[in-house]
Amino acid sequence: MESVQHSSTQRDAVRELRLHLVTWNVGTASPPPDVSSLLQLDSLSPAMDMYVIGLQEVNSRITNFLSDLAFDDPWSIFFMSVLSPLGYIKLSSVRMQGLLLLVFVKHAHLPFVRDVHTHYTRTGLYGYWGNKGGVTIRMSLYGRTVCFINCHLPAHMENTEQRLDDFEKILEMQFEEENIPSTLDHDVLFWFGDLNFRIADYGIHFVRESINSKRYNLLWEKDQLNMAKKKEAFLQEFIEGPLQFKPTYKFDLHSDVYDTSEKKRKPAWTDRILWRVKSLCQRALKEDDFSEEEQTISVTLNNYISHMSYGISDHKPVTGTFGLELKPLLSDPLVTLSPEGEWSAEHDVLISYSAVPGFPSSAWDWIGLFKVTFRHANDYVTYAWVEDDEISSNEDSKQVYMSAAEIPDVGGEFLLCYYSNNLQSIVGISQPFQIQPNRTLIGKDPAQEENAWVQKPDNLEPHNEF
């Protein structure tokens, strides 16, 4: 038995998460009918732990943008509708005009994702206009810091220096909250987007002939980003997989034919995904190599591909699938919670929870009841305030109640989540459990049953930014 426990401990020492990053300039189009191949949902590989989706040129006319600020935009709603039935919730999002960045995670990881913050940096019109720039989401993941930056940099062949200057400006941005590291001080930084780097020097016929013969390597040395990486020290720390796919710009709509318009734009790898591991940069600065023990986090690129079947814009989407291997600094959730007894709308129900010593609880903390397919932290069915609805407390655990009137009559499969107001995140999640249908209402119209619970007054509802 001891050997089994030892091997289990060894496995727990390092955790590998699968991340799937998407970058796509959608050219103001609406979402396509299906994104199974884009998200690798039809793959036989293990499920992803996290999806990070960066879009550029999301429809940003003023009327659209203002309505999207009040409500989720169509692309966010679309990806939530695809991913929430599979057990992912939208952890965070940030929008700046046409730039949109979304992060989805599997339920099981929620208690170990903390300190989530967003930022945006305008670079269009000398920083006054948000049509170009970067949007950023950062977090602590099992105690390790990870940052994602989705960029849309200036277009056209001659603007390489402007692209580099803008990216440096985006990297220099600081999060407003205290004690948050700068972008380059994160353990891992992912940089992606429509970076707009072009293929220099070669004429359009040579470029197209090289593409047609699949000799992409002939074009690599004249790719402006590859050229810049040889000269610019700050870029040399970023790693990119080999460009073994066709340049992703510029295509005729709904086709895989390069630009046939009068302009006949030269094809280019404008859409890119790069990453930077802080410990590798530190190692490069030291004469002696780090030992394996000092390597607390590593990134492995599993695939880096374009998706030619999508034709809603003049860009093809690009995805990178990564293995993120880390030694967790966090192994236990801050709050553990579970439903008590059998749940149905025929009687009041109880929730038990316990928090780790020193947990920074607040009178504004709440426990939400969620369908297992919930989309984000505000997508609750109902909730209980942990202080106002508390009925018992001892050293080991506390109990709160939910009124029978607030429990869905139709029953089904649900989860409980503890939301921390101080940490602005879900810090505990229960196992899925069943709520029994209300037997006194069997035979009534299911459509009426779906809305048969009573919500608390609107002015008391918890509000969180997600």
Long-range contacts (C-beta under 8 A, 24 or more apart in sequence): 12-328, 12-331, 13-327, 14-325, 14-326, 14-327, 15-142, 15-325, 15-326, 15-327, 15-328, 16-323, 16-324, 16-325, 16-326, 17-49, 17-50, 17-109, 17-141, 17-323, 17-324, 17-325, 17-326, 18-45, 18-46, 18-47, 18-48, 18-49, 18-50, 18-302, 18-321, 18-322, 18-323, 18-324, 19-48, 19-49, 19-50, 19-51, 19-52, 19-321, 19-322, 19-323, 19-324, 20-48, 20-50, 20-51, 20-52, 20-319, 20-320, 20-321, 20-322, 21-52, 21-53, 21-54, 21-148, 21-190, 21-192, 21-273, 21-319, 21-320, 21-321, 21-322, 22-51, 22-52, 22-53, 22-54, 22-317, 22-318, 22-319, 23-54, 23-55, 23-56, 23-150, 23-192, 23-193, 23-194, 23-271, 23-272, 23-273, 23-317, 23-318, 23-319, 24-53, 24-54, 24-55, 24-56, 24-271, 24-310, 24-313, 24-315, 24-317, 24-318, 25-55, 25-56, 25-57, 25-152, 25-194, 25-249, 25-270, 25-271, 25-313, 25-314, 25-315, 26-55, 26-56, 26-57, 26-58, 26-75, 26-312, 26-313, 26-315, 27-57, 27-312, 27-313, 27-314, 27-315, 28-57, 28-58, 28-59, 28-60, 28-98, 28-313, 29-59, 29-312, 29-313, 30-59, 30-74, 30-312, 31-74, 31-75, 31-78, 31-79, 32-310, 32-312, 35-79, 35-82, 37-307, 37-309, 38-307, 38-310, 38-317, 38-319, 39-82, 39-83, 40-319, 40-321, 41-82, 41-86, 47-86, 47-106, 48-106, 48-321, 49-105, 49-106, 49-109, 50-103, 50-104, 50-105, 50-106, 50-109, 51-79, 51-83, 51-88, 51-102, 51-103, 51-104, 51-105, 52-101, 52-102, 52-103, 52-104, 52-137, 52-148, 52-190, 53-79, 53-100, 53-101, 53-102, 53-103, 53-104, 54-99, 54-100, 54-101, 54-102, 54-135, 54-148, 54-150, 54-192, 54-193, 55-99, 55-100, 55-101, 55-102, 55-150, 56-98, 56-99, 56-150, 56-152, 56-193, 56-194, 57-98, 57-152, 57-194, 57-313, 58-95, 58-98, 58-99, 58-100, 59-98, 60-97, 60-98, 60-131, 65-97, 68-95, 69-95, 73-100, 75-100, 75-102, 76-100, 76-102, 79-104, 80-375, 80-376, 81-375, 84-373, 84-374, 84-375, 85-373, 87-372, 89-374, 89-375, 89-376, 89-377, 89-379, 90-375, 90-376, 90-466, 91-116, 91-139, 91-376, 91-466, 92-116, 92-118, 92-137, 92-139, 92-466, 93-118, 93-137, 93-466, 94-118, 94-119, 94-120, 94-135, 94-136, 94-137, 95-120, 95-135, 96-120, 96-122, 96-130, 96-133, 96-135, 97-130, 97-131, 98-130, 98-131, 98-152, 99-130, 99-133, 99-134, 99-135, 99-150, 99-151, 99-152, 99-193, 100-135, 100-150, 101-135, 101-136, 101-137, 101-148, 101-150, 103-137, 103-139, 103-148, 107-415, 107-429, 108-429, 109-141, 110-417, 110-425, 110-426, 110-429, 111-333, 111-334, 111-335, 111-426, 111-427, 111-428, 111-429, 112-141, 112-142, 112-143, 112-328, 112-330, 112-333, 113-139, 113-140, 113-141, 113-425, 114-139, 114-140, 114-330, 114-423, 114-425, 114-427, 115-139, 115-140, 115-180, 115-423, 115-425, 116-424, 116-425, 117-175, 117-177, 117-180, 119-173, 119-175, 119-176, 121-169, 121-170, 121-173, 123-153, 123-154, 123-166, 123-169, 123-170, 127-169, 132-166, 133-166, 133-170, 134-167, 134-170, 134-173, 134-193, 136-170, 136-173, 136-183, 138-175, 138-180, 138-183, 138-186, 141-324, 141-326, 142-326, 142-328, 142-329, 142-330, 143-328, 143-329, 143-330, 144-187, 144-188, 144-296, 144-297, 144-326, 144-328, 144-329, 145-181, 145-185, 145-186, 145-187, 145-188, 146-186, 146-187, 146-188, 146-189, 146-190, 146-324, 147-183, 147-186, 147-188, 147-189, 147-190, 148-189, 148-190, 148-192, 149-183, 149-189, 149-190, 149-191, 149-192, 149-193, 150-192, 150-193, 151-191, 151-192, 151-193, 151-194, 151-195, 152-193, 152-194, 152-196, 153-193, 153-194, 153-195, 153-196, 153-197, 154-196, 155-196, 156-196, 156-198, 157-198, 157-200, 157-266, 159-196, 160-197, 160-198, 160-224, 160-228, 163-195, 163-196, 163-197, 163-224, 164-228, 164-232, 164-235, 167-191, 167-195, 168-234, 171-234, 184-276, 184-278, 185-278, 186-278, 187-277, 187-278, 187-279, 187-296, 187-297, 187-326, 188-275, 188-276, 188-277, 188-278, 188-297, 188-299, 188-324, 189-275, 189-276, 189-278, 190-273, 190-274, 190-275, 191-238, 191-273, 191-274, 191-275, 191-276, 192-272, 192-273, 192-274, 192-318, 192-320, 193-271, 193-272, 194-270, 194-271, 194-315, 195-225, 195-270, 195-271, 195-272, 196-270, 197-223, 197-224, 197-225, 197-228, 197-268, 197-269, 197-270, 197-272, 198-223, 198-224, 198-266, 198-268, 198-270, 199-223, 199-224, 199-247, 199-266, 199-267, 199-268, 199-269, 200-224, 200-227, 203-266, 204-264, 204-266, 207-247, 207-266, 207-267, 208-258, 208-267, 211-246, 211-247, 211-258, 211-267, 216-243, 216-244, 216-245, 216-246, 219-247, 223-268, 223-269, 225-269, 225-272, 237-276, 237-280, 237-281, 237-284, 238-274, 238-275, 238-276, 239-274, 239-275, 239-276, 239-277, 239-299, 239-301, 240-272, 240-273, 240-274, 240-275, 240-304, 241-273, 241-301, 241-303, 241-304, 241-320, 242-304, 243-269, 244-304, 245-304, 245-305, 245-306, 245-318, 246-306, 246-308, 246-316, 248-306, 248-315, 248-316, 248-317, 248-318, 249-314, 249-315, 249-316, 250-314, 250-315, 251-311, 251-314, 251-315, 251-316, 252-314, 253-311, 253-312, 253-313, 253-314, 254-311, 254-312, 255-311, 256-308, 256-311, 259-314, 270-315, 271-306, 271-315, 271-316, 271-317, 271-318, 272-318, 273-304, 273-318, 273-319, 273-320, 275-299, 275-301, 275-322, 296-326, 296-327, 297-324, 297-325, 297-326, 297-327, 298-324, 298-325, 298-326, 299-323, 299-324, 299-325, 300-325, 332-356, 333-427, 333-428, 333-429, 334-359, 334-420, 334-423, 334-427, 334-428, 335-359, 335-418, 335-420, 335-427, 335-428, 336-428, 337-367, 337-416, 337-418, 337-428, 337-429, 337-430, 338-416, 338-430, 338-431, 338-433, 339-416, 339-430, 339-433, 340-399, 342-436, 343-407, 343-414, 343-433, 343-434, 343-435, 343-436, 344-404, 344-407, 344-411, 344-435, 344-436, 344-437, 344-438, 344-439, 345-404, 345-405, 345-407, 345-408, 345-409, 345-411, 345-435, 345-438, 345-452, 345-453, 346-404, 346-438, 346-439, 346-440, 347-404, 348-401, 348-402, 348-403, 348-404, 349-401, 349-402, 349-404, 349-407, 350-391, 350-399, 350-400, 350-401, 350-402, 351-384, 351-399, 351-400, 351-401, 351-402, 351-416, 352-397, 352-398, 352-399, 353-386, 353-397, 353-398, 353-399, 353-400, 353-418, 353-428, 354-396, 354-397, 354-398, 359-427, 360-420, 360-422, 360-423, 361-386, 361-420, 361-422, 362-420, 362-421, 362-422, 363-387, 363-388, 364-421, 364-462, 365-418, 365-419, 365-420, 365-421, 365-422, 366-418, 366-419, 366-421, 366-462, 367-400, 367-416, 367-417, 367-418, 367-419, 368-416, 368-417, 368-419, 369-402, 369-406, 369-407, 369-414, 369-415, 369-416, 370-414, 370-415, 370-416, 370-417, 371-412, 371-413, 371-414, 371-415, 372-413, 372-414, 372-415, 372-432, 374-415, 376-466, 377-417, 377-419, 377-425, 377-426, 377-464, 377-466, 378-462, 378-463, 378-464, 378-466, 380-417, 381-406, 381-408, 381-414, 381-453, 382-406, 382-407, 382-453, 382-455, 382-456, 383-456, 383-461, 383-462, 386-418, 403-454, 405-453, 405-454, 406-453, 406-454, 406-455, 406-456, 407-435, 407-453, 408-435, 408-449, 408-450, 408-452, 408-453, 409-437, 409-438, 409-441, 409-449, 409-452, 409-453, 410-437, 410-438, 410-446, 410-449, 410-450, 410-452, 411-435, 411-436, 411-437, 411-438, 419-462, 419-464, 421-462, 424-464, 424-465
